[in-house]
Amino acid sequence: MVRFVRALATPLGRGQLRAGTGLLQPATVTGMDRHPALFATLRTLLADRAQPRLLSFGCSTGEEAFTLARYVPHATIDAIDANPACIARARRTAQSSAQRDVADRIRFLCAATPDAGGGDYDAVLCLSVLRHGALDVERPARCTALMPFARFAQTIATLDAHVRTGGVLVLWGCHFRFRDTVTAAAYRAVPSAKPPQPGPFYGPDDRLLPVERYADFIFVKSAR
């Protein structure tokens, strides 16, 4: 089991990342409908499922979950974040007049792993979580000190354990390519209208790759 470390004890988890802390994405910046092309493709993929179950992993203050509830109105959603301040705010927002109509289909959980929701999902989303702001700015030759590839691969394997056969895994904002993981062998990529994600990207050896764009974000799990 992957050990996820809680975000820094600054307001809503914001703050300067420090090398060696082992943190996943510490920033809590989010917004409603940030990735319409991804959400629209997911809606199409889940259209024929009677009651799909979704997981928003690293949900921050809940805007992603509220957005998903509107794109996939027949779904129930578990929204998980390790930051208790984020979850507290999401729960308060769920009671607001703007979100009350979808709140009963969303369960906000303060947890560090996807296991908290229990069971499997028709779709798992992990957006702008497996990244480190300093890698964007500094582009070091190796990412080991900030976020090694091994942590990415282990996190992906943990998420995969909760994706049903035929289910969807959505990854965006990662500093690594899903295709470089062992887990990727069980998935096929699905095209999306979203423009390619810009780098930097790092390989399994933690070295900076000569790759500036990566266009695979949505993956469907095949039968093993």
Backbone torsions as a table, in degrees:
resi	resn	phi	psi	omega
1	MET	NA	135.0	179.2
2	VAL	-73.1	140.2	176.3
3	ARG	-100.6	112.4	178.6
4	PHE	-95.2	139.8	-176.8
5	VAL	-103.4	135.0	-178.8
6	ARG	-62.1	148.1	-179.5
7	ALA	-64.5	163.0	-178.8
8	LEU	-57.7	149.4	-176.6
9	ALA	-82.0	54.9	173.1
10	THR	-110.9	167.7	-177.2
11	PRO	-51.8	121.4	-179.1
12	LEU	53.8	24.4	175.3
13	GLY	83.2	1.5	179.2
14	ARG	-73.1	152.6	177.7
15	GLY	153.9	172.2	-178.8
16	GLN	-79.4	125.3	176.6
17	LEU	-69.4	145.0	176.9
18	ARG	-117.8	138.6	178.9
19	ALA	-58.7	139.2	175.4
20	GLY	88.4	-1.7	-179.3
21	THR	-76.4	-21.8	-179.3
22	GLY	75.9	18.4	-177.4
23	LEU	-77.2	147.0	161.8
24	LEU	-82.8	-172.2	-176.8
25	GLN	-47.8	118.6	-178.7
26	PRO	-91.0	-16.7	-176.2
27	ALA	-73.0	144.6	-179.0
28	THR	-108.0	8.3	-178.4
29	VAL	-64.3	127.7	-179.8
30	THR	-152.9	-170.0	-179.9
31	GLY	-179.0	164.4	178.3
32	MET	-72.5	139.9	173.0
33	ASP	50.4	47.8	-177.7
34	ARG	-70.0	-27.3	-173.5
35	HIS	-132.0	66.4	-174.4
36	PRO	-58.0	-35.8	-179.8
37	ALA	-65.7	-39.9	177.7
38	LEU	-66.6	-45.4	-177.6
39	PHE	-66.1	-36.5	179.1
40	ALA	-66.0	-40.8	177.3
41	THR	-65.1	-41.8	178.2
42	LEU	-61.7	-42.5	177.9
43	ARG	-56.9	-42.6	178.7
44	THR	-64.9	-43.0	-178.2
45	LEU	-65.7	-27.5	-176.6
46	LEU	-102.0	3.7	-172.7
47	ALA	-59.4	-33.0	-175.7
48	ASP	-93.8	8.2	179.5
49	ARG	-98.0	129.0	-171.8
50	ALA	-62.0	-50.6	-178.1
51	GLN	-139.5	72.7	-177.1
52	PRO	-65.2	147.8	179.1
53	ARG	-113.4	126.0	-175.1
54	LEU	-117.7	151.3	173.9
55	LEU	-124.5	123.9	170.4
56	SER	-102.1	103.7	-176.1
57	PHE	-95.9	122.6	-172.2
58	GLY	79.5	52.4	-169.1
59	CYS	-78.7	-7.2	-178.1
60	SER	55.9	-127.0	-175.7
61	THR	-93.3	14.3	166.7
62	GLY	99.6	-6.0	-176.2
63	GLU	-60.5	-35.4	178.2
64	GLU	-62.9	-42.4	-179.9
65	ALA	-65.9	-41.9	178.6
66	PHE	-63.2	-39.4	178.2
67	THR	-64.3	-47.1	179.9
68	LEU	-58.9	-38.5	-179.1
69	ALA	-62.0	-26.0	178.9
70	ARG	-88.5	-34.9	176.6
71	TYR	-70.5	-36.5	-177.6
72	VAL	-124.0	76.4	-171.5
73	PRO	-67.9	-12.0	177.9
74	HIS	-97.4	11.9	-177.0
75	ALA	-102.5	154.7	165.3
76	THR	-107.2	148.8	-169.7
77	ILE	-132.9	130.4	166.3
78	ASP	-99.7	127.1	179.8
79	ALA	-118.7	116.3	-171.7
80	ILE	-117.5	135.6	172.2
81	ASP	-148.4	146.6	-178.3
82	ALA	-81.1	-10.7	-176.0
83	ASN	-93.1	112.6	-177.2
84	PRO	-63.7	-31.0	178.5
85	ALA	-66.5	-37.8	177.6
86	CYS	-64.5	-46.4	-178.8
87	ILE	-65.1	-39.3	178.0
88	ALA	-60.9	-42.9	179.0
89	ARG	-66.5	-41.7	179.2
90	ALA	-59.5	-42.2	179.8
91	ARG	-66.0	-36.8	176.6
92	ARG	-66.5	-42.7	179.2
93	THR	-62.6	-35.0	-179.8
94	ALA	-61.2	-23.5	179.7
95	GLN	-91.0	-2.8	179.7
96	SER	-74.9	159.7	-178.7
97	SER	-62.9	-29.2	-177.0
98	ALA	-70.7	-27.4	-174.4
99	GLN	-118.1	-2.2	-173.4
100	ARG	-61.4	-28.3	-177.3
101	ASP	-70.6	-19.5	179.5
102	VAL	-113.6	-8.4	-171.9
103	ALA	-60.9	-31.0	-176.5
104	ASP	-72.6	-8.3	178.0
105	ARG	-103.0	4.5	-178.0
106	ILE	-121.0	133.4	175.1
107	ARG	-115.8	116.1	178.8
108	PHE	-93.3	125.9	-175.7
109	LEU	-126.0	130.9	174.4
110	CYS	-90.5	107.7	-175.4
111	ALA	-159.4	162.8	-177.8
112	ALA	-105.4	-5.8	179.0
113	THR	-136.8	158.4	178.1
114	PRO	-69.5	-9.6	180.0
115	ASP	-62.8	-23.0	-174.3
116	ALA	-59.7	-31.2	-178.6
117	GLY	-73.7	-29.0	-179.3
118	GLY	78.4	131.2	175.9
119	GLY	81.2	-167.1	-175.5
120	ASP	-107.6	166.9	-176.5
121	TYR	-129.7	153.5	173.2
122	ASP	-78.9	-22.1	175.9
123	ALA	-153.8	137.5	175.7
124	VAL	-122.8	126.7	178.9
125	LEU	-113.8	133.3	177.0
126	CYS	-135.7	92.4	-170.1
127	LEU	-113.7	123.5	178.5
128	SER	55.5	38.1	178.7
129	VAL	-108.6	-43.3	-174.5
130	LEU	-91.3	64.8	-178.1
131	ARG	-153.0	171.5	-179.0
132	HIS	-143.8	123.2	-175.3
133	GLY	-55.8	-35.2	-178.9
134	ALA	-67.1	-27.7	176.7
135	LEU	-67.4	-36.8	177.0
136	ASP	-62.5	-43.1	-173.5
137	VAL	-80.9	-47.5	-170.9
138	GLU	-91.5	-28.1	-178.5
139	ARG	47.1	57.2	179.7
140	PRO	-64.8	159.4	179.4
141	ALA	-64.6	-28.4	177.2
142	ARG	-130.4	145.9	-179.5
143	CYS	-101.1	3.2	-170.0
144	THR	-53.4	-44.6	-174.2
145	ALA	-71.2	-22.8	-174.5
146	LEU	-104.7	-49.8	177.5
147	MET	-158.6	93.1	-178.1
148	PRO	-69.5	154.8	178.3
149	PHE	-56.5	-36.4	-178.3
150	ALA	-57.6	-37.9	178.4
151	ARG	-66.5	-41.9	176.0
152	PHE	-58.2	-50.6	-177.0
153	ALA	-62.5	-39.8	179.0
154	GLN	-67.5	-39.5	178.1
155	THR	-64.5	-43.3	178.2
156	ILE	-61.1	-41.9	179.0
157	ALA	-62.5	-37.5	178.1
158	THR	-67.6	-41.9	176.8
159	LEU	-64.2	-42.7	180.0
160	ASP	-57.0	-34.5	-179.6
161	ALA	-62.4	-15.8	-178.9
162	HIS	-110.0	7.9	176.9
163	VAL	-98.1	123.0	178.2
164	ARG	-66.3	156.1	171.5
165	THR	-60.0	129.5	-174.4
166	GLY	86.6	-4.3	180.0
167	GLY	-80.5	175.6	-171.9
168	VAL	-117.2	136.1	172.7
169	LEU	-116.1	124.1	-179.0
170	VAL	-115.6	120.7	-179.2
171	LEU	-123.8	132.7	177.2
172	TRP	-151.0	149.0	175.9
173	GLY	74.6	27.6	178.4
174	CYS	-95.6	152.1	174.6
175	HIS	-92.2	15.3	-177.3
176	PHE	-140.8	161.4	179.8
177	ARG	-100.4	130.4	178.3
178	PHE	-56.5	-36.3	-176.8
179	ARG	-60.0	-20.3	-178.4
180	ASP	-84.9	-3.1	-180.0
181	THR	-94.8	155.9	174.3
182	VAL	-63.1	-36.3	-178.0
183	THR	-58.0	-31.8	-174.5
184	ALA	-61.0	-21.6	-178.8
185	ALA	-62.1	-21.5	-177.8
186	ALA	-93.6	6.9	-174.8
187	TYR	-128.8	157.8	169.3
188	ARG	-122.5	142.4	-179.5
189	ALA	-77.9	145.0	177.6
190	VAL	-116.7	130.5	-178.7
191	PRO	-63.4	150.7	176.7
192	SER	-138.5	153.4	178.4
193	ALA	-77.9	-5.5	-178.5
194	LYS	-70.1	136.4	178.0
195	PRO	-61.5	155.7	179.2
196	PRO	-56.6	148.1	176.5
197	GLN	-77.5	134.6	175.3
198	PRO	-78.0	157.1	-179.8
199	GLY	-78.5	-167.1	11.9
200	PRO	-80.1	158.1	176.2
201	PHE	-127.0	147.7	-178.3
202	TYR	-124.3	148.4	-177.3
203	GLY	-94.1	-179.1	180.0
204	PRO	-60.0	-20.0	177.2
205	ASP	-92.6	9.9	179.6
206	ASP	70.2	10.1	-179.5
207	ARG	-91.5	146.4	177.6
208	LEU	-61.1	131.3	-179.6
209	LEU	-92.7	150.0	176.0
210	PRO	-81.7	51.1	-176.5
211	VAL	-126.6	126.9	-178.1
212	GLU	-107.8	-13.3	-178.8
213	ARG	-140.8	148.1	177.7
214	TYR	-145.5	125.5	-168.7
215	ALA	-109.6	1.8	-179.5
216	ASP	-96.1	117.4	-177.5
217	PHE	-124.0	-29.7	-171.9
218	ILE	-118.1	131.7	-173.9
219	PHE	-135.8	139.6	178.2
220	VAL	-109.8	132.3	-175.7
221	LYS	-81.3	125.9	179.7
222	SER	-90.2	164.0	174.4
223	ALA	-68.1	137.2	-179.1
224	ARG	-78.8	NA	NA
